[in-house]
């Protein structure tokens, strides 16, 4: 059974890999159009396969120019990159609106040996007419100069074309492709996917390979959905099978609507607006289906508050898509849906499932692997949707892998249940035959266990006290980390939503540095505790290290309105520059925090030829004597901030102490309540 499961997973993902690899490899070896001309005169379609018609296409904004009129027009074209929407920077055009109409034109040079080729047609947003030289060969919807006369549509497929003969005096065949494109519905417009030109047999084979692969995935999803519904009706207590069946139905519609327009194969006249609305709902509304499933999968379920908030967020996304037109919900708001969905998947795969693994829940690791399959392919498809990469949709294959893993789990579960029933049957038969002896044996075991319990009571009490203390430490760490990350994260989010300015960029940079400093402190503390941190000491100017630290906290200095005086004398020291600089930054941050609006001073003292002393003084609220022994302990913090807000992690001074002692120095402080504190430490001096 395990081998069959592994073989099926490998088959699905090898198929998806080959599909994507073929597209990507064509991207690498394709010729790029230059100034509206694509030179394929040396392109061998037999050896290199299809050629993607990408690069610079001639572009005429708000004009529908017939192919026969190009010899007489005097308007010089702009050049648009393909694939790219004309209203994005990737197109290389000046800023254009998403709605309007335009003409694309590409001159293709071909070897004279080719008379019959085929075009792999792709979606164009959102209507077009395609001309080969002067002949209209394909049409999607009705492109028009006004919204009243325009009709959007979706179309993909393969179009065989007969090439004209080479004209006398020409070295190669010249073919002109002219596209009249109009869009008044979608946020993105134009040629967002490149057409492909190749030999008819190869183009058709590639198209059918992709379609059959998609049909395979759709069929698998639907069959497994029906299978799980049948299981639920046969065994109503296993509610999780019903939830999984509902999730599979949602995934079925996702693949049907979003993977190579499969649904259009069966319903070519499907309503354009409804098609997109359903596609977006089953793409970005999937959390409504997989959150309840994962919540029911384990006995204790998800944390209630995050679970409810994620469900509400998913409903908000779906409601937005339902209530607003395509041009609104396919625009920048799409990035919000994607970020939200990534957050949901990161929450599940980065928190809930690892927590289930720690709790040793059955199949938690298998489920995590399945979720990661979906997560990776979802990220790929989102980048593809945003036109950041040009590949193929892999979401269906990720879903297929996820389904097979869930089916494997279900099969193992039923197998375990069957074996358990068989074992219980055998045990019952044995008990019936040996009841008296078993009673005596069990009585002896109970007495023995009673003695063991009495002996272990004291140990359990001590262990319980340790666990309570560890739980307090864990809660303190979580509370502190949340507090120390909340403000800089709020700053980053808040300023990123405003118009960029020097002040906002500087604020975002400093907030990022504060978060990085916290993470690095925690990592280095762990390394030092595990004796894995390696110091990289070098001879440097202590004044330069201090000035670099001041530069890093300059924005915090302005924010807290603190006056900083630097009286450090220039001396050579032998230290790990980056780590000692962070020690000084931590001392500055503490001083600024407790001396907001006051004064902070740093100076140096030469103790002897081997040691230099650095001192940081503030005129803040000071540290009580009763807190003196706790100040350098992990998660220790002398007092709350002036504002009375929640305490921070308290790991900054722990980090400082470990670093200074790793250099062979010492760290200490003098303080007087309501007058301020002076923290000092020693570092090796180069005499």
C-alpha positions as semicolon CSV with decimal commas, in nm:
position;residue;x (nm);y (nm);z (nm)
1;X;0,000;0,000;0,000
2;X;0,282;0,241;0,093
3;X;0,459;0,173;-0,238
4;X;0,143;0,239;-0,439
5;X;0,089;0,565;-0,251
6;X;0,448;0,679;-0,317
7;X;0,424;0,586;-0,687
8;X;0,105;0,788;-0,733
9;X;0,255;1,095;-0,561
10;X;0,565;1,070;-0,779
11;X;0,350;1,034;-1,092
12;X;0,148;1,347;-1,013
13;X;0,445;1,565;-0,933
14;X;0,663;1,434;-1,216
15;X;0,379;1,526;-1,450
16;X;0,354;1,876;-1,307
17;X;0,732;1,916;-1,309
18;X;0,763;1,811;-1,672
19;X;0,477;2,042;-1,766
20;X;0,632;2,342;-1,591
21;X;0,984;2,250;-1,701
22;X;0,884;2,245;-2,066
23;X;0,735;2,591;-2,037
24;X;1,034;2,730;-1,848
25;X;1,288;2,570;-2,079
26;X;1,109;2,725;-2,378
27;X;1,136;3,061;-2,202
28;X;1,511;3,025;-2,171
29;X;1,573;2,932;-2,533
30;X;1,308;3,145;-2,705
31;X;1,406;3,432;-2,930
32;X;1,300;3,775;-2,804
33;X;1,126;4,024;-3,033
34;X;1,315;4,351;-3,086
35;X;1,129;4,669;-3,189
36;X;0,830;4,474;-3,316
37;X;1,032;4,214;-3,511
38;X;1,076;3,849;-3,406
39;X;1,347;3,677;-3,610
40;X;1,276;3,302;-3,625
41;X;1,449;3,252;-3,958
42;X;1,712;3,032;-3,790
43;X;1,467;2,866;-3,551
44;X;1,429;2,492;-3,606
45;X;1,085;2,396;-3,476
46;X;1,167;2,025;-3,505
47;X;1,459;2,052;-3,260
48;X;1,372;2,347;-3,037
49;X;0,998;2,304;-3,021
50;X;0,747;2,588;-3,008
51;X;0,861;2,951;-2,994
52;X;0,690;3,195;-2,760
53;X;0,600;3,523;-2,932
54;X;0,737;3,743;-2,658
55;X;0,943;4,057;-2,642
56;X;0,873;4,401;-2,787
57;X;0,550;4,421;-2,990
58;X;0,461;4,742;-3,173
59;X;0,184;4,912;-2,976
60;X;-0,071;5,176;-3,085
61;X;-0,281;5,312;-2,799
62;X;-0,649;5,391;-2,863
63;X;-0,625;5,290;-3,229
64;X;-0,765;4,997;-3,424
65;X;-0,544;4,983;-3,732
66;X;-0,632;4,735;-4,005
67;X;-0,338;4,532;-4,140
68;X;-0,381;4,686;-4,487
69;X;-0,349;5,039;-4,344
70;X;-0,002;5,003;-4,191
71;X;0,172;5,096;-4,519
72;X;0,005;5,437;-4,516
73;X;-0,004;5,542;-4,149
74;X;0,251;5,794;-4,023
75;X;0,208;5,733;-3,650
76;X;0,518;5,589;-3,487
77;X;0,445;5,301;-3,252
78;X;0,541;5,256;-2,892
79;X;0,677;4,915;-2,795
80;X;0,513;4,699;-2,530
81;X;0,674;4,402;-2,362
82;X;0,482;4,077;-2,402
83;X;0,381;3,905;-2,180
84;X;0,268;4,201;-1,965
85;X;-0,048;4,400;-1,912
86;X;-0,029;4,742;-2,076
87;X;-0,121;4,913;-1,746
88;X;0,178;4,764;-1,558
89;X;0,539;4,876;-1,542
90;X;0,649;4,543;-1,688
91;X;0,506;4,649;-2,026
92;X;0,764;4,928;-2,057
93;X;0,491;5,173;-2,161
94;X;0,407;5,506;-2,007
95;X;0,137;5,490;-1,742
96;X;-0,187;5,384;-1,913
97;X;-0,536;5,316;-1,774
98;X;-0,658;4,958;-1,744
99;X;-0,961;5,026;-1,965
100;X;-0,937;5,115;-2,331
101;X;-0,833;4,967;-2,664
102;X;-0,513;4,928;-2,863
103;X;-0,346;4,756;-3,155
104;X;-0,054;4,515;-3,113
105;X;0,158;4,422;-3,415
106;X;0,447;4,178;-3,458
107;X;0,654;4,101;-3,765
108;X;0,773;3,738;-3,764
109;X;1,059;3,620;-3,987
110;X;1,044;3,246;-4,071
111;X;1,253;3,003;-4,271
112;X;1,115;2,942;-4,617
113;X;1,075;2,566;-4,553
114;X;0,773;2,612;-4,324
115;X;0,430;2,631;-4,487
116;X;0,204;2,503;-4,210
117;X;0,237;2,593;-3,841
118;X;0,003;2,624;-3,544
119;X;-0,064;2,898;-3,291
120;X;-0,127;2,817;-2,925
121;X;-0,383;3,083;-2,836
122;X;-0,381;3,228;-2,485
123;X;-0,612;3,456;-2,290
124;X;-0,602;3,820;-2,388
125;X;-0,763;4,069;-2,154
126;X;-1,041;4,072;-2,239
127;X;-1,134;4,066;-2,610
128;X;-0,939;4,062;-2,935
129;X;-0,930;4,008;-3,309
130;X;-0,621;3,836;-3,451
131;X;-0,508;3,895;-3,809
132;X;-0,247;3,695;-4,000
133;X;-0,126;3,944;-4,262
134;X;-0,460;4,077;-4,394
135;X;-0,677;3,779;-4,289
136;X;-0,882;3,758;-3,969
137;X;-0,798;3,417;-3,821
138;X;-0,925;3,429;-3,461
139;X;-1,153;3,632;-3,235
140;X;-1,223;3,644;-2,861
141;X;-1,536;3,837;-2,772
142;X;-1,596;4,168;-2,951
143;X;-1,324;4,432;-2,915
144;X;-1,464;4,784;-2,960
145;X;-1,378;5,148;-2,903
146;X;-1,663;5,192;-2,655
147;X;-1,787;4,982;-2,366
148;X;-2,137;4,973;-2,514
149;X;-2,020;4,790;-2,829
150;X;-1,765;4,570;-2,651
151;X;-1,817;4,212;-2,535
152;X;-1,562;4,031;-2,316
153;X;-1,486;3,664;-2,354
154;X;-1,231;3,394;-2,270
155;X;-1,070;3,168;-2,524
156;X;-0,779;2,931;-2,546
157;X;-0,687;2,655;-2,784
158;X;-0,479;2,575;-3,090
159;X;-0,518;2,739;-3,430
160;X;-0,357;2,582;-3,741
161;X;-0,231;2,843;-3,988
162;X;-0,108;2,826;-4,346
163;X;0,184;3,057;-4,412
164;X;0,202;3,260;-4,735
165;X;0,479;3,193;-4,981
166;X;0,801;3,393;-4,970
167;X;0,782;3,703;-5,189
168;X;1,031;3,754;-5,466
169;X;1,345;3,925;-5,347
170;X;1,286;3,833;-4,981
171;X;1,548;3,627;-4,799
172;X;1,295;3,474;-4,559
173;X;0,920;3,454;-4,515
174;X;0,763;3,755;-4,347
175;X;0,441;3,718;-4,148
176;X;0,256;3,998;-3,971
177;X;0,039;3,929;-3,667
178;X;-0,201;4,212;-3,580
179;X;-0,415;4,215;-3,265
180;X;-0,702;4,452;-3,190
181;X;-0,745;4,437;-2,811
182;X;-1,010;4,602;-2,593
183;X;-1,077;4,578;-2,220
184;X;-1,338;4,748;-2,002
185;X;-1,387;4,476;-1,740
186;X;-1,061;4,346;-1,591
187;X;-0,803;4,546;-1,395
188;X;-0,520;4,411;-1,615
189;X;-0,529;4,460;-1,990
190;X;-0,359;4,331;-2,301
191;X;-0,131;4,037;-2,374
192;X;-0,061;3,897;-2,028
193;X;0,032;3,556;-2,176
194;X;0,237;3,502;-2,492
195;X;0,109;3,309;-2,792
196;X;0,321;3,013;-2,905
197;X;0,411;2,925;-3,263
198;X;0,520;2,577;-3,360
199;X;0,465;2,265;-3,565
200;X;0,097;2,162;-3,557
201;X;0,165;1,813;-3,423
202;X;0,387;1,934;-3,137
203;X;0,161;2,224;-3,042
204;X;-0,145;1,997;-3,037
205;X;0,041;1,727;-2,840
206;X;0,153;1,977;-2,576
207;X;-0,199;2,123;-2,552
208;X;-0,358;1,780;-2,515
209;X;-0,093;1,672;-2,260
210;X;-0,180;1,967;-2,040
211;X;-0,555;1,918;-2,084
212;X;-0,541;1,543;-2,008
213;X;-0,329;1,613;-1,701
214;X;-0,586;1,865;-1,582
215;X;-0,874;1,626;-1,651
216;X;-0,684;1,361;-1,454
217;X;-0,658;1,593;-1,152
218;X;-1,024;1,702;-1,180
219;X;-1,135;1,340;-1,199
220;X;-0,927;1,241;-0,897
221;X;-1,067;1,525;-0,689
222;X;-1,427;1,445;-0,780
223;X;-1,391;1,069;-0,723
224;X;-1,230;1,119;-0,384
225;X;-1,502;1,369;-0,287
226;X;-1,778;1,119;-0,366
227;X;-1,583;0,846;-0,187
228;X;-1,561;1,049;0,135
229;X;-1,930;1,139;0,124
230;X;-2,012;0,768;0,100
231;X;-1,782;0,699;0,396
232;X;-1,963;0,963;0,599
233;X;-2,307;0,818;0,525
234;X;-2,182;0,472;0,623
235;X;-2,025;0,596;0,947
236;X;-2,191;0,918;1,066
237;X;-1,970;0,955;1,373
238;X;-1,669;1,036;1,155
239;X;-1,777;1,394;1,079
240;X;-1,428;1,479;0,956
241;X;-1,488;1,271;0,640
242;X;-1,786;1,493;0,552
243;X;-1,577;1,808;0,601
244;X;-1,305;1,662;0,381
245;X;-1,560;1,575;0,114
246;X;-1,687;1,936;0,118
247;X;-1,329;2,060;0,092
248;X;-1,272;1,831;-0,208
249;X;-1,581;1,970;-0,383
250;X;-1,443;2,323;-0,333
251;X;-1,105;2,210;-0,469
252;X;-1,285;2,048;-0,764
253;X;-1,436;2,383;-0,861
254;X;-1,102;2,557;-0,801
255;X;-0,923;2,329;-1,049
256;X;-1,214;2,336;-1,293
257;X;-1,225;2,717;-1,301
258;X;-0,860;2,816;-1,264
259;X;-0,649;2,555;-1,441
260;X;-0,622;2,621;-1,815
261;X;-0,992;2,719;-1,833
262;X;-1,107;2,355;-1,822
263;X;-1,469;2,454;-1,771
264;X;-1,469;2,637;-2,106
265;X;-1,400;2,305;-2,275
266;X;-1,750;2,196;-2,173
267;X;-1,921;2,536;-2,163
268;X;-1,756;2,765;-2,422
269;X;-2,028;3,033;-2,378
270;X;-2,001;3,051;-2,000
271;X;-2,091;3,397;-1,868
272;X;-1,771;3,603;-1,849
273;X;-1,839;3,793;-1,523
274;X;-1,983;3,488;-1,345
275;X;-1,684;3,278;-1,453
276;X;-1,434;3,520;-1,301
277;X;-1,642;3,571;-0,986
278;X;-1,666;3,197;-0,923
279;X;-1,296;3,152;-1,002
280;X;-1,196;3,417;-0,749
281;X;-1,436;3,284;-0,486
282;X;-1,303;2,929;-0,507
283;X;-0,944;3,059;-0,517
284;X;-0,945;3,305;-0,231
285;X;-1,241;3,159;-0,040
286;X;-1,082;2,816;0,008
287;X;-1,002;2,891;0,376
288;X;-1,379;2,869;0,439
289;X;-1,351;2,500;0,349
290;X;-1,013;2,383;0,475
291;X;-1,021;2,568;0,811
292;X;-1,326;2,369;0,940
293;X;-1,168;2,048;0,810
294;X;-0,838;2,100;0,993
295;X;-1,028;2,215;1,302
296;X;-1,220;1,886;1,310
297;X;-0,920;1,672;1,220
298;X;-0,770;1,679;1,570
299;X;-0,961;1,632;1,895
300;X;-0,866;1,961;2,056
301;X;-0,902;2,161;1,731
302;X;-0,759;2,508;1,664
303;X;-0,735;2,796;1,906
304;X;-1,088;2,941;1,910
305;X;-1,011;3,311;1,864
306;X;-0,767;3,279;1,569
307;X;-0,998;3,024;1,408
308;X;-1,300;3,257;1,425
309;X;-1,099;3,559;1,307
310;X;-0,965;3,367;1,006
311;X;-1,316;3,251;0,914
312;X;-1,450;3,607;0,941
313;X;-1,163;3,733;0,725
314;X;-1,241;3,469;0,462
315;X;-1,608;3,569;0,457
316;X;-1,508;3,933;0,413
317;X;-1,294;3,840;0,111
318;X;-1,577;3,639;-0,047
319;X;-1,832;3,915;0,023
320;X;-1,601;4,173;-0,140
321;X;-1,570;3,958;-0,453
322;X;-1,948;3,905;-0,470
323;X;-2,045;4,270;-0,416
324;X;-1,793;4,448;-0,638
325;X;-1,731;4,429;-1,016
326;X;-1,437;4,246;-1,174
327;X;-1,234;4,562;-1,239
328;X;-1,234;4,633;-0,863
329;X;-1,176;4,291;-0,711
330;X;-0,914;4,190;-0,972
331;X;-0,706;4,502;-0,900
332;X;-0,474;4,584;-0,610
333;X;-0,723;4,424;-0,371
334;X;-0,610;4,089;-0,511
335;X;-0,280;4,133;-0,332
336;X;-0,473;4,165;-0,004
337;X;-0,653;3,833;-0,072
338;X;-0,321;3,667;-0,149
339;X;-0,150;3,799;0,162
340;X;-0,447;3,691;0,374
341;X;-0,449;3,342;0,224
342;X;-0,073;3,311;0,271
343;X;-0,121;3,418;0,633
344;X;-0,386;3,149;0,685
345;X;-0,163;2,880;0,533
346;X;0,141;2,997;0,729
347;X;-0,069;2,993;1,047
348;X;-0,178;2,635;0,980
349;X;0,158;2,499;0,859
350;X;0,374;2,712;1,088
351;X;0,176;2,699;1,412
352;X;-0,121;2,463;1,438
353;X;0,031;2,160;1,263
354;X;0,373;2,188;1,433
355;X;0,181;2,216;1,762
356;X;-0,005;1,897;1,670
357;X;0,329;1,729;1,593
358;X;0,465;1,835;1,931
359;X;0,151;1,692;2,093
360;X;0,217;1,372;1,895
361;X;-0,116;1,376;1,714
362;X;-0,154;1,092;1,466
363;X;-0,055;1,172;1,106
364;X;0,029;1,535;1,192
365;X;0,356;1,510;0,996
366;X;0,179;1,362;0,692
367;X;-0,081;1,639;0,698
368;X;0,191;1,903;0,726
369;X;0,363;1,760;0,418
370;X;0,034;1,771;0,226
371;X;-0,029;2,132;0,331
372;X;0,323;2,226;0,223
373;X;0,252;2,075;-0,122
374;X;-0,050;2,302;-0,155
375;X;0,136;2,599;-0,003
376;X;0,429;2,580;-0,247
377;X;0,209;2,541;-0,554
378;X;-0,025;2,818;-0,429
379;X;0,268;3,059;-0,394
380;X;0,380;2,961;-0,746
381;X;0,031;3,026;-0,888
382;X;0,002;3,360;-0,709
383;X;0,332;3,477;-0,856
384;X;0,207;3,355;-1,194
385;X;-0,122;3,544;-1,146
386;X;0,068;3,864;-1,062
387;X;0,276;3,824;-1,384
388;X;0,596;3,798;-1,179
389;X;0,679;3,460;-1,330
390;X;0,558;3,304;-1,655
391;X;0,497;2,933;-1,617
392;X;0,181;2,723;-1,578
393;X;-0,074;2,678;-1,299
394;X;0,044;2,404;-1,061
395;X;-0,233;2,442;-0,802
396;X;-0,419;2,138;-0,931
397;X;-0,115;1,916;-0,889
398;X;-0,057;2,045;-0,536
399;X;-0,420;1,966;-0,455
400;X;-0,381;1,617;-0,604
401;X;-0,078;1,551;-0,383
402;X;-0,267;1,678;-0,078
403;X;-0,563;1,452;-0,158
404;X;-0,346;1,142;-0,197
405;X;-0,183;1,208;0,139
406;X;-0,525;1,249;0,303
407;X;-0,643;0,929;0,136
408;X;-0,333;0,751;0,262
409;X;-0,408;0,875;0,615
410;X;-0,767;0,757;0,589
411;X;-0,658;0,415;0,462
412;X;-0,407;0,381;0,746
413;X;-0,673;0,486;0,995
414;X;-0,923;0,228;0,871
415;X;-0,650;-0,034;0,861
416;X;-0,554;0,047;1,221
417;X;-0,920;0,027;1,326
418;X;-0,956;-0,313;1,160
419;X;-0,638;-0,445;1,325
420;X;-0,754;-0,309;1,660
421;X;-1,085;-0,493;1,626
422;X;-0,902;-0,816;1,543
423;X;-0,669;-0,772;1,840
424;X;-0,959;-0,699;2,076
425;X;-1,135;-1,009;1,951
426;X;-0,829;-1,223;2,025
427;X;-0,782;-1,065;2,368
428;X;-1,147;-1,124;2,458
429;X;-1,115;-1,489;2,361
430;X;-0,800;-1,522;2,571
431;X;-0,961;-1,351;2,871
432;X;-1,259;-1,586;2,861
433;X;-1,023;-1,882;2,884
434;X;-0,788;-1,743;3,154
435;X;-1,010;-1,516;3,363
436;X;-0,904;-1,630;3,717
437;X;-0,531;-1,617;3,649
438;X;-0,564;-1,280;3,482
439;X;-0,748;-1,138;3,785
440;X;-0,461;-1,239;4,016
441;X;-0,205;-1,104;3,772
442;X;-0,389;-0,775;3,740
443;X;-0,422;-0,746;4,119
444;X;-0,048;-0,788;4,161
445;X;0,016;-0,530;3,890
446;X;-0,221;-0,282;4,061
447;X;-0,039;-0,321;4,395
448;X;0,296;-0,278;4,224
449;X;0,173;0,033;4,044
450;X;0,041;0,171;4,372
451;X;0,386;0,142;4,528
452;X;0,544;0,304;4,225
453;X;0,291;0,589;4,239
454;X;0,368;0,654;4,606
455;X;0,741;0,656;4,534
456;X;0,700;0,897;4,244
457;X;0,467;1,143;4,420
458;X;0,748;1,358;4,554
459;X;0,926;1,357;4,220
460;X;0,606;1,464;4,047
461;X;0,558;1,750;4,291
462;X;0,907;1,881;4,218
463;X;0,858;1,834;3,845
464;X;0,523;2,014;3,860
465;X;0,682;2,312;4,031
466;X;0,949;2,325;3,759
467;X;0,684;2,306;3,487
468;X;0,486;2,589;3,647
469;X;0,799;2,802;3,654
470;X;0,882;2,714;3,291
471;X;0,525;2,801;3,191
472;X;0,562;3,142;3,356
473;X;0,887;3,196;3,166
474;X;0,724;3,090;2,838
475;X;0,430;3,325;2,890
476;X;0,668;3,606;2,980
477;X;0,871;3,543;2,664
478;X;0,564;3,532;2,439
479;X;0,420;3,847;2,596
480;X;0,755;4,024;2,567
481;X;0,821;3,921;2,206
482;X;0,470;4,029;2,103
483;X;0,521;4,362;2,277
484;X;0,866;4,426;2,129
485;X;0,750;4,333;1,778
486;X;0,409;4,503;1,788
487;X;0,519;4,865;1,775
488;X;0,776;4,831;1,493
489;X;0,535;4,609;1,296
490;X;0,256;4,865;1,338
491;X;0,499;5,134;1,224
492;X;0,601;4,934;0,914
493;X;0,239;4,860;0,820
494;X;0,119;5,214;0,891
495;X;0,393;5,396;0,700
496;X;0,382;5,147;0,410
497;X;0,020;5,254;0,347
498;X;0,123;5,622;0,320
499;X;0,296;5,806;0,040
500;X;0,669;5,721;0,051
501;X;0,885;5,988;0,212
502;X;1,230;6,013;0,360
503;X;1,076;6,016;0,709
504;X;0,857;5,708;0,651
505;X;1,138;5,513;0,481
506;X;1,370;5,594;0,769
507;X;1,104;5,496;1,023
508;X;1,040;5,164;0,845
509;X;1,416;5,097;0,826
510;X;1,464;5,164;1,198
511;X;1,162;4,950;1,289
512;X;1,304;4,664;1,085
513;X;1,641;4,702;1,258
514;X;1,473;4,690;1,600
515;X;1,296;4,365;1,511
516;X;1,616;4,218;1,361
517;X;1,812;4,317;1,673
518;X;1,558;4,132;1,893
519;X;1,575;3,817;1,678
520;X;1,957;3,822;1,663
521;X;1,978;3,866;2,042
522;X;1,757;3,562;2,097
523;X;1,950;3,350;1,846
524;X;2,290;3,449;1,988
525;X;2,175;3,377;2,344
526;X;2,075;3,030;2,236
527;X;2,408;2,980;2,055
528;X;2,605;3,095;2,358
529;X;2,408;2,864;2,586
530;X;2,481;2,576;2,351
531;X;2,846;2,686;2,313
532;X;2,798;2,728;1,938
533;X;2,863;3,102;1,904
534;X;3,204;3,175;1,750
535;X;3,353;3,520;1,809
536;X;3,527;3,690;1,516
537;X;3,755;3,932;1,700
538;X;3,955;4,196;1,518
539;X;4,147;4,511;1,603
540;X;3,920;4,812;1,552
541;X;3,869;5,166;1,676
542;X;3,629;5,172;1,970
543;X;3,518;5,521;1,865
544;X;3,416;5,386;1,522
545;X;3,213;5,106;1,684
546;X;3,034;5,356;1,912
547;X;2,962;5,595;1,624
548;X;2,818;5,306;1,418
549;X;2,591;5,215;1,712
550;X;2,480;5,579;1,743
551;X;2,395;5,582;1,371
552;X;2,178;5,272;1,415
553;X;1,973;5,433;1,694
554;X;1,967;5,785;1,548
555;X;1,601;5,766;1,455
556;X;1,506;5,625;1,797
557;X;1,709;5,910;1,948
558;X;1,495;6,165;1,763
559;X;1,175;5,980;1,842
560;X;1,241;5,968;2,220
561;X;1,369;6,332;2,218
562;X;1,687;6,235;2,403
563;X;2,010;6,437;2,410
564;X;2,309;6,204;2,354
565;X;2,665;6,305;2,443
566;X;2,954;6,097;2,303
567;X;3,274;6,137;2,508
568;X;3,446;5,816;2,398
569;X;3,823;5,848;2,338
570;X;3,972;5,672;2,040
571;X;4,142;5,343;2,137
572;X;4,214;5,017;1,961
573;X;4,022;4,719;2,095
574;X;4,015;4,349;2,006
575;X;3,644;4,256;1,973
576;X;3,377;4,101;1,752
577;X;3,260;4,428;1,595
578;X;2,902;4,331;1,505
579;X;2,819;4,178;1,843
580;X;2,980;4,453;2,055
581;X;2,800;4,712;1,842
582;X;2,471;4,539;1,927
583;X;2,564;4,544;2,298
584;X;2,603;4,924;2,276
585;X;2,275;4,951;2,078
586;X;2,094;4,752;2,350
587;X;2,233;4,978;2,625
588;X;2,138;5,288;2,422
589;X;1,784;5,153;2,363
590;X;1,733;5,090;2,735
591;X;1,873;5,433;2,823
592;X;1,651;5,611;2,567
593;X;1,345;5,416;2,679
594;X;1,382;5,507;3,046
595;X;1,518;5,860;2,989
596;X;1,266;5,978;2,729
597;X;1,311;6,353;2,691
598;X;1,626;6,345;2,907
599;X;1,998;6,304;2,861
600;X;2,221;6,005;2,784
601;X;2,603;6,006;2,786
602;X;2,863;5,749;2,678
603;X;3,233;5,768;2,766
604;X;3,540;5,545;2,793
605;X;3,799;5,487;3,066
606;X;4,141;5,325;3,025
607;X;4,171;5,077;3,314
608;X;4,516;4,951;3,216
609;X;4,701;4,851;2,902
610;X;4,479;4,542;2,858
611;X;4,128;4,662;2,934
612;X;3,901;4,950;2,831
613;X;3,582;5,045;3,016
614;X;3,274;5,181;2,832
615;X;3,000;5,356;3,034
616;X;2,642;5,452;2,933
617;X;2,461;5,688;3,170
618;X;2,099;5,808;3,167
619;X;1,896;6,038;3,392
620;X;1,594;5,808;3,394
621;X;1,391;5,651;3,674
622;X;1,669;5,428;3,804
623;X;1,663;5,066;3,925
624;X;1,549;4,960;4,276
625;X;1,807;4,773;4,484
626;X;1,571;4,477;4,525
627;X;1,584;4,423;4,149
628;X;1,963;4,433;4,126
629;X;2,011;4,053;4,125
630;X;1,745;4,002;3,855
631;X;1,853;4,261;3,599
632;X;2,086;4,034;3,397
633;X;1,864;3,725;3,418
634;X;1,681;3,613;3,106
635;X;1,337;3,776;3,082
636;X;1,434;3,997;3,377
637;X;1,327;4,361;3,369
638;X;1,370;4,605;3,651
639;X;1,063;4,820;3,600
640;X;0,789;4,893;3,352
641;X;0,840;5,173;3,102
642;X;0,730;5,527;3,184
643;X;0,407;5,468;2,991
644;X;0,317;5,174;3,217
645;X;0,277;4,943;2,916
646;X;0,345;4,571;2,905
647;X;0,701;4,462;2,977
648;X;0,933;4,368;2,694
649;X;1,126;4,042;2,660
650;X;1,406;4,146;2,897
651;X;1,665;3,951;2,697
652;X;1,870;4,254;2,593
653;X;2,082;4,271;2,909
654;X;2,112;3,892;2,918
655;X;2,260;3,912;2,568
656;X;2,496;4,193;2,676
657;X;2,622;3,995;2,976
658;X;2,687;3,681;2,771
659;X;2,870;3,874;2,498
660;X;3,089;4,073;2,737
661;X;3,180;3,761;2,936
662;X;3,256;3,578;2,609
663;X;3,517;3,851;2,546
664;X;3,660;3,793;2,893
665;X;3,516;4,117;3,032
666;X;3,263;4,205;3,299
667;X;2,942;4,410;3,298
668;X;2,771;4,587;3,587
669;X;2,580;4,904;3,674
670;X;2,525;5,172;3,936
671;X;2,179;5,319;3,984
672;X;1,982;5,552;4,207
673;X;1,602;5,559;4,199
674;X;1,459;5,868;4,023
675;X;1,810;5,990;3,932
676;X;1,928;5,748;3,668
677;X;2,156;5,453;3,594
678;X;2,506;5,397;3,460
679;X;2,577;5,067;3,286
680;X;2,942;4,982;3,216
681;X;3,138;4,694;3,070
682;X;3,501;4,612;2,990
683;X;3,649;4,490;2,663
684;X;4,002;4,383;2,560
685;X;4,227;4,674;2,466
686;X;4,512;4,669;2,213
687;X;4,803;4,852;2,375
